[in-house]
Amino acid sequence: MIKIAFLVNPISGKNGNKLEFKQINTFFDFDKYAIEIRYSSSKSDLERLTKECIHKGCDIIVASGGDGTVNTIAKFLVNSNIKLAILPRGSGNGLASHLGLSKSIKKLCSSIKHAETVHIDCGEVNGTYFFSNFALGYPADVIHRYDKDTKRGLSSYVHHSLKSFFSKNKDVIMLEKSDKPKFCVLISNTKYLGYNVSLTPKAEINNGLLDIVFANSRIDLALKMAGSILFKKNFAHSVSEVVLSSNDSCSAQLDGEPIHLKSPFHITVKKNCLKIIV
């Protein structure tokens, strides 16, 4: 009997996130599969549900939500035999976009039954895992602003992106072995930030490397964003390890969620440490 748990973040995405048993029960033979759907009420509750699923011996855990939901679940599955499946229901869905995963429940269930997997790398910053990206400065400030808004969706994200860009930000971010402060830094395991926006277009998810891109100023950021989005230019380069430092008030984000970590930030990569169904 294959045990599958669907863990649902009900507030993911613009219009919320619902998954009912009748939407999936026709796709599985219940002589072979044991299915359960659990809704989380908070990040800590989702962590609790994930641990329960692991303790019960689940073979597959499905993350129904965005990159933050995926991170909350996946961090407990690193270097385990449990397979992760993703039903992308978040605002950005950067990891799912990189892997080409569909929002279709039918396609997801078909993929689960075929159980074809890829092994992906994960980044680690000060002992905390990330599977899509980690950022300091501007990209993180946008996430912090967006997280406080009750509205979701692209228009809200663009609104906060513009407000953050024109704010009087005085963050100081230093890259090891560089004497010039940076306006913002993005370190990514995937091509996409979300909404199919890419600042690291050549990032590979299982090459043992992370892609880093930075801007020295607002103007530098604007030019690199324009070059990346409009002309598909690549301003990033690959690293296996990097150390960043910043002032205490500098915003940080990890997999699309605001995070508070103390400087300095020691970033490394773990190779092929997570199984994802595709």
N, C-alpha and C positions, 0 to 999 in steps of 0.2 A: 504493500500500500504506500503510495506516494503522498506525503503530507504537504499541502500547499496552504499558506496563510496570506491573505490579502490584507495589508495594513493601509488604512485610508486616512489621509489628512483631510478633514472635511472643509478646511478653509483655503485649500490650495486653489490658485487660479482666480480669474475675474469673477466668476459666477458660483464659486463654491465647488465642491467635489463630492459626488455621491456614487456609490457602487452597491447595487442590490444583487442578491443571490440569483434572482431570476435572469439577470443579464449574463451570467456565466455558467449556470447549471446545465444548459443544453450542450455545452462543449466538452463535458467530461463524463467518462464512464465511472460511476461511483463504486464499482467493484475494484477499481484500480487507484482511484484518487479520493483522498479525504480533504475536503475544502472548508475553510473558514474565512469569514470576513470580520475584521475588527476595526473599529473607528477609534482614533486617538483624540484626546481632548486638549493636549498640549505636547510640547516637545518632550518633557520628562515622562509623560504618559506613553508616548510613542517609544521611548527608550525602554520603558517597562514591558510593553507589549512585545517588542523585539526580543528581549531577554526571555520572556515566557515562551515564545516560539522556538527559540534555540533550545531551551530546556525540554520542551516537548518533543524534540527531534524532528522538527520540520525540515523537509528536503529543499523546499523552495519558498522564499519570502518575496512577495510582490509589494513594491513600494508604489502606492498610488498617490502622487503628489508632484512637487517640483524638486529642484536640486537640493533644497534644504531637507526635505523629507527623505530623499535618497541618502543623503549624508548621515542623517540621524540613524537610519537602519544599517547602512553599509559599514559604518565604522565598527560594528560588532561582528561583521562577517569576514573581516580581513583575515586571510590565511586560514579560512575554514573550508569545509566541504559543502557548505550550504550555498545554493545558487540564488542569485538576486535577479528578479525580473522587475521591469519598470513600466508602469502605466503613466505616461507623462501628462500631468494635470496641473502643473504649476504655471507661473507667469512666463518664465524664461525657458526652462527645460534644456539647458546647455548640454548636459551629459547625454540625454536622450537624442538630441539633435545630432551630436557627433556620431552616435552609434546608428543613426538612421531608424530609430524606433518609432513605431506608429502609435497614434492615440486610439486606434481601433481596438476594442475589447476582443473582437473576433480574432484579429491577427495576433494579439497578445496570447490568447488561449492556445492558438495553433502553435505559436513559438514555444510555449511552455510544454506542450505535449511532445514536440520534437526534441526539446531540451538541448538545442545547439548553443554552446556557450563560447564566449571569448574571455580570456584572462586580461584584466587591465591593471595598469599601475595605479598607485595612489601617491599623492604628495603628503608630506608630513611637516607641520610647522609647530615647533615647540611641543611636540608630543600629541598634536591634534591632527587627525587625518582630513585631507580634502581630496575629492575625486574629480572635480572640474577645475576650480581656480581659487586663488588667494590673492587679495589685493590690499594695498595701502594707498591712502589719499583719495583722489577723485572718484574712482569706481566704487570705493567703499563708502564714501560720503553719500553717494547716490543711493546705495542700498540702505544706509541708516535712515535717510529721509523717507524713502519709499516704504520702509518697514513701519514707520509711524503713521502712515496714511491708511485710511479705511478703504480707499478706492484701489482697485487692482487693474492691471491691463497696461497696454502699450502707451496710451495717452498719459496716464499717471507717471509712468516711468520716464517718458520724455520730459514731462513737466519738471520732475525733480532733477533730471540730468541738466537741464538748463539752469535751474536755480543754483545747483551746486557749482556749475561751471563759472557763474558770475558772482559767486559769493567771495567774501574776503578771507580766503583760506590762507593760513600761515603755517601749514604743516611743513616739517623738515624731515625728509626721508633720505637716508644715506645708504648707498650700496657699497658693500665691502670692496676695498681696493679702488674706490672712486672718491675723489675729493670734492665733487660737485653735487650739491643737494638736488634731489629729484622732486618734481611736483606730484607724481604718482607712479606706482609700480604695480604691474599685473604679472602674476606667475600662474601659468595655466597648463593643465594636463590635456585639455580639449581645445578644439578649434573655436567653439562658440561660448560667448558670455550668456546668451539668451536672445530670443527673438531673431535667431540666425545672424546676429552681429558677431563679427570675428575680428579680433586684433592679433590673433595668433593662428593664421591660416594654415601653417604647416605643422602644427602640433600633432603628435601621434600619441595614442593612448596606451601603447604597450612597447615603447622603445627604451624604457629605462631613463628617460629624460623629461624635463619640464621646459616649457618655453617661457621666456621672460621678455617683457617689453616695458619700457618706461618713457616718461616725458619729463623734460627738464623745466618746462614752463607751460602756461595755458596755451600760448601760441604753438609751442611744440606739440602739445596734446591735440589741438585742433587740426594741425597739419597731418599728424600721423593717423588720426581717426578718419579724416577725409581720404587720405591715401589708401588706408586699409579698406574702408567701406566702399568707396567709389571706384577705386582703381585696383583693388585686390593686392596692394603692395604688402610686403612682409617686413616689418621692422623688428621682429622678435629674433632671438637666438636661443639655442638650447643649452641647458645646464643640468647637471646632476645634483648640484648643491649650491646654495647661495645664502649669504647672511645679510639681513637688512636691519636698520635701526631707525627709530623715529622718536619724535616728541611724544609725551604721554597722551596728549589730546588728539593724536592722529587717528582717524577712522580706519578700521580694518574690516574686511568682509571675507567670508569663507563659504564657498558654494552658494552664493546668493543670499547669505544670511549675515547680519551684523554680528561681530564677535569682538570680544575684549581680551587681548593678549598683551603681555608685557614685552617691551623691547629689551634686547634685540630679538629678531626673528630668525631662527635657524631652520632653513627649509631644505629638505632632502626628498628623495623619491624611493618608494618601495616597488620593486618590479613584480608584475604578474601576481598580485596579491588578492584579487577579487574576481570571482566568477559571475558573469552577467549573461543572462539568456538573451539571445538576439533573434 
